[in-house]
Amino acid sequence: MDSVARGTLVNLATRVLGVALMLAITAIVARIGTEAQGAFALFTSVEGVLLALCSGLGMVLARQVSRSESWPQALAAAVVLAAALLGVLAGLALLALSRWGPPAYHWLWLLALAAPLLLQTPNLQGLWLGAGRMLPMARLSLAPPMLALLLIVTVALLQRVQLAAVLLAWVLAKSVVAAGLLIWLWRNGRLAAPDLAALRGHTGFVATIGITNLVALLNYRVGLFIVERMLGLSATGVYSIAIVVAELLWFVSGSLTQAAYGRIGRPERDAAAALTLRVMQLGIAALIPTAPLLWLAAWLLVPRVLGPAYAGSLLPLALLLPGVLLFGAAGSLSAWFTNQLGRPQVPGQVAMLSLLLNAGLALLLVPRLGSAGAALAASLAYAVSVAVLAWRFAREAGLPLATLWRPSPDLHMDLRSVASLASLASRLGGGGRR
């Protein structure tokens, strides 16, 4: 578990720095106005939909590396080609939406032009995910927001920042990083002639993963889209801040799952089930004290940093946090079904259940409670979906359901292991500063 703990700390540090960059960009956009923040939230949400729909390509690479422990040059090249073709098709759809869709989606033409490149980096990260190499993934994750923030700050030094400049910097940064990654892979012999036949053999897996992740993302964002349709772009901007802050909780559980992903996929099924259980319990144990501290930090900082208009995000945030905390358990359970059993349709089915509950409750509650209704709908849907996924995991792993919620004998040791590594990292960082 120590290697998982170290990987978790690398992931957690990456995500903390990533969210710091994202919050800096969000603060700049939020200061432009609540409508600009709403448009930015919709833009990035649509981008997330595109990435989720095509994410199965990256999972094929991760599963291949996890099981063979070798670099699949021909399969990686096939993924590059497939991602480019899918990007072209997606770009045409985005252009149509920007031209004939609601005014809030006007800026999607920028996303459309960059779509073939935007799909490359997230999918190629699967090469390092399957090998459990977190540092290369950290570099690829942090480079785009870092470059985007640099471009935005440069513009701010020259003139008043507008939404158009932020969106252009966002898309340009991701495109540059993707192009640089492709050039590096090619020049270092990491790509061979595309093995399209091998990729076609994974078509069902790719499609299932894509649909599963798309449904999962819509589950996270359906409330935002409903708020925009029912309450307008300004309310969307305020509610998006509650979503951004609440999902910070997933940095802990997501970091754990990502660090353990390769080991969960190894052939020893009983050991993988035990590791999945440990990761799930460790994630929830870490989130329980974090959630109230996160709300307190938001109460102190959000109105002061972003402006008084965003104080309206605090009630939705309070309603979102319990569901988001519980949903932190879903990541490791989904990894078990996807990377161990090769059955991504199981978390996909559960995510669809959650999406339907979320959307139905939001349509019912938003007209009555505003954005607080969207937050309440999401929390209830998350709680139900985690309960169903936990039951299915227990059945497949041959474990009593009560085992999942009863603290394991290893939990205290795992918490101490992560705390020790965090303390060591803190001392090393302090030594570096001195």
N, C-alpha and C positions, 0 to 999 in steps of 0.2 A: 504493500500500500504506500510505501514511502515514495516510490517513483511516481505514483498517481498524485500524491500530495505535492511533490515538486512541480509536476506538470500543471496541477491546479493553481499553484501560486503564480507560475508563469502566465497562465490564462487569465487569472484574476488581475494581475498587474496590467496585462494587456488591455483587458476590458475596462479597468479603472482609467487608464490613460485614454483609451478610446472614448469612453463616456465623457471624460473631461474635455476632449476635443469637440465632441458632439454637442456638449452643453455650451461650450464657447460659441459655436456656430449658431446654436438655437438662441442663445442670449442676443446675438447680433440681429437675427431675424425677428425675434420677439420685440425688440426695440423699434423695428420698422413699423410694427402694428399687429394687432391680433389677426387681421385678415391675411397679412403676409405670412404669419406663423401657420395659419390654417392651410394656406396654399402650399407651403413648404412641407407640412405634415402629410398632405395628400400626395404630393410629388414623391416623397420618399416611401410612402406606403405603396404606391403603384409600382415603384422600383422594386420594393420588397416582394410584391406579387410576382413580378417577372422573374426575379432570382429564385423564388421558391418553386415556381413551375418548372424551372430547368435544373433544379438542384440535384436531381437524380444522377446526373452525369458525374458530379463530384463524389457522390456516395459509391458509385461503381468503382472509381479509382481507390477510394478509401478501403472498400471491402477487398479489392484485389491485393492491395499492398498489405493489409492486415493479415490475409491468409497466406500469401506467398512470400512476404518479406523481401520482395524484389521490386525494382523500378520498371513499371510497364510502359516502355517508350512508345510502342506502337499504339497501345490503347490510349495513352495520354494524347498522342497526336490526333487520334480519332475523336476524342472528347473536344479538343480545340476546334476541329472542323465542324463537329455537330453543334457546338455552342455558337459558332459564327453563323451558321445557317439558321438556327433557331432565333438568333438575335435579329437577323434580317426580317424574318416573318413577324416577330414581335414588334419590330420597328414600324412595319406597315400598319399594324393594328393600332399602335400608339399614335401614329400620324393621323389616322382616321378619327380617333377619339379626341385628339387635340383640336381637330378641325370642326367636327360635328357634335362633340359631346358638350356637357355643361361648361359654363365659363370657368369654373374652378379648375378644370383640367386643361386649360389652354397651353400651359407651359410644357406639356408632355412631348411636344415636338423635339425639345432638347434631348429628352430621354430616348426618343425614337432614333435619333441620329447616332447615338453612342451605343445602342443596344448590343451590337455584335461584340464590342470590346467589354462591355459591362459584365457579360456573362462569363468571361474567361477566368479572372482571378478567383472568384468564390469557388468555382468548380475545380480548378487546378490545386486549390488548397487541400483537396482530398488526398493528394499524393503524400502530404506530410501528416495529415490527420490519421491515415491508416498506419503510419509508422510511429505515431505517438511523438512526433518531433514538433514541439510547441513553439520553439523560437522562430523558425522560418515562418510559421503561420502568424506569429505575432507581428513580424515585420510586414507581411502582406496585409494584415488587418489594419495596421496603424498608418501605413504610408498614405492611403487615399485621404482620410480626414485631416491628416497633418498637412498634406500639400494643399487641400482645399482651404483650410484655415489660413495658411500662408498667403494664398491668392486673395482671399477675402480681406485680410488685414492690409495687404498691399493696395487694394482698391480703396479701402477706407482711408488710407493716408493721402490719397489723391483726390477723393471726392466722397460725397455722401453715398453710403451703400444702399442699393436698391435690391429688390427681390431677384431681378433678372441677373444681376452680377453674382449673387449667391448661388443660384441654380447653375449658372454657367461654370463657376469655379468648382462646384460639386461634381458635375459631369466630366469636366476636363481633367480633374485630378484622378478620378477613377480610370479614365481612358488612358492616361499617361502611364499609370502604374501597370495596367494590364498589358500595354504595348511593351513596356520594359521587361515584364516577366516573360512574355513570349520570346523576346529577343534573347534573354538570358538562357532560357531552356534550349533554344535552337543552337546557340553558339557553344553550349556546354554538352552537346550531344545527348540531351535528355529527351529528345523527340526523334522518332523514326518515321518511316512511311506509315500512314494511318491504317490501322487494322479495323476497318469498318465492319468486317464480318464478326470479329470478336465483340464489338460494341452492339451489333444487332442481336447477338445472343443474350444481351442484357436488356433488351428493349422493354420487356414487361417490368423488370425491376426499376428501370429508369422512370417509366411512366407512373408506376405505383408510388415511388418516392416523390416525384413531382406533384402528383395530385394530393398526396398526403401532406406535404409541406405547404402546398397552396391552401388547402383547407385549414391547416394549423395557423397559417399567417392570417387568413381571413377571419379566423376565430379571434385573433388578437386585435384585428383592425375593423371588424364589422361595425362595432359601435361608433367608431370615428366616422365611417361613411354615412351611417344613419343620422348622426348628429349634424353632419354637413347638409344632408338633404332636408332635415326637419327644422334645424335651428339656424343654419347659415354658417358662412365661413369664419366669422369672428368667434362664435361659440366653439367651432371646431378647433381654432387656434388655442383657446383656453383649455379645452378638454385634452388636447394633444400633450400638454405639459403634464397632466396627471398620468397619462400613459407612459411618457418618457421616464418620469420619476419612479413609478411603480415597477417598471420592468428592470430597474437597476437591481432589484432583488435577484433576478435570474443570473446576474453575473457570477454569483457564488455557485449556485447549483449548476449553471451552464458550464462553468470552468471545470467543475468536478467531472461532469459527464464527458466533456471533450477530452480531458486528460486520460480518462479510463476507456474511451471509445474503442481503441485498438485492442485492449486486453479483453473487453467484453465480447469481441468477435472471435476470439481464439477457440479452438475446437473443444476444449474441456468445458462441457456444458454446466456441470454442477459448480465448478469454480467460477464460471462466468455469472451464474445466478447469484452466488454468494457475494461476488464483487458488486453486482448491480444493486443488491439489497444494501450493502454498506454505503455505496455512493448515494443512494436515495436518502437513507437515514442521516448521513452526515450533512447532506445539503439542507434538509429540513431543519436539523438541529442548529445549523448556522443561520438560517433565515429567521427563526422565531425571535431572537433578540434584535435582529437587524431591522425588522419591519417598523416597530414603533420609533426607533431612532431615525429611520429614514423619513417618516412623516414629520417628526419634530424638526429635522433639518430643513425640510421643505417649508414648514410653517415659518421658520426663521428667515429663510433666504429667498424663496420664490418671489414674494411681493416686492422685496427690496432690490433684487437683482434684475428681474424681468419687468417689473412695474406693477402698480396696484391692480390693474385689470386682471392679472393672473392669480389673484387671491381666490378667485372663483374655482380654481382647480383643486383646492385643498379638500373640500368635501368629497368630490369624486375620487380623489386619491385615497382618502380614508376608507371608502367603500371598495376600492379596487384591491388594496393590499392583502386582505385575508385570502382572496381567491388566487392572487398571484403567488402568495406564499405556498399555498397547497399545490399549485400547478408546477412549482419547482421540482416536485417529485416525478413529473411526467417524463423529463428528459432522459434519465437513466433507464426507466422502464421502456421507453420507445427505442432506445439504443439496443436493449436486449432483443426485442422483436425484430429490429431491422438488421443489426450486424451479427447477432448470434444465430437467430432462426431464419434470417432471410425472408421475413414476412412483414414488410412495412405496411401491408394492408391493415394489420391489426391496429396500430396507432392511428392509421388513417381513418378507420371506422369510428374510433373513439373521438378523434378530432371532428369528424363530421357531426357526430351527436352533439358535441359541445358547440359547434358552429350553429346548428339549428336551434338549440336552446338559447344561445346568446342572441342570435338575430331575432327570434320570436319574442323573447323577453324585452329586448331593446325597443322593438317596434311598439310594444305594449306600454313600456315604462317611460320612454323618452318624452312623449307628449305630456305626461303627467308630472314627471320629476326633472325634466331637462337632462343635462349631461350626467347628473347623479344617477338617473335611471339607467343610462348606458353602463356606468360603472357597476351598479348593483347586478345588472344582467350578466355582465362578464364574470363577476365573482361567483355567482351561483352556477353558471355553466362550467367554470373551471373546476369547482368542487365536485360536481357530478362526474365530470369526465375523468378526474384523477381516481375517484372511487371505482369506476368501471375498469380503468386500465390496471389498477392494482389488483382487482379481482381476477382479471385475465392472466396477469403475470403469475400470481400465486398458483393458479390452476395449471398453467403450462410448466412451471418450475417444480411442481409437486410440493409446495409449501403451504402450511396453514395460513389463512388470510391474516390471522392475528399476529403472525411472525413479522409482517411488514411494518406494523405500527408499534410493536413491542421493541424497545431499545435493545439492540444486539450487544453481546459481551464485548464486541470490538469497537463500539461507538466511542467509548471514553478514550480508548487508545488512539483512535483515528483523530479525534478532536485534539488530543495532546500532540500528535504528530504534526498536524497542520499548524497548530499554535507555535510549536517549536521552530518549524521552518519559517513561519512568519516573523518570529522574534529574531532569528538569525539574519533574515533578509533585512529587517529593520536596523540591526546592529551594523551590518555591512554597509547599508546605505548611510547610516550616521557616521561611520568611519570614513567613508568616501567624502562626506561633506567637510569633515575636519581636516 
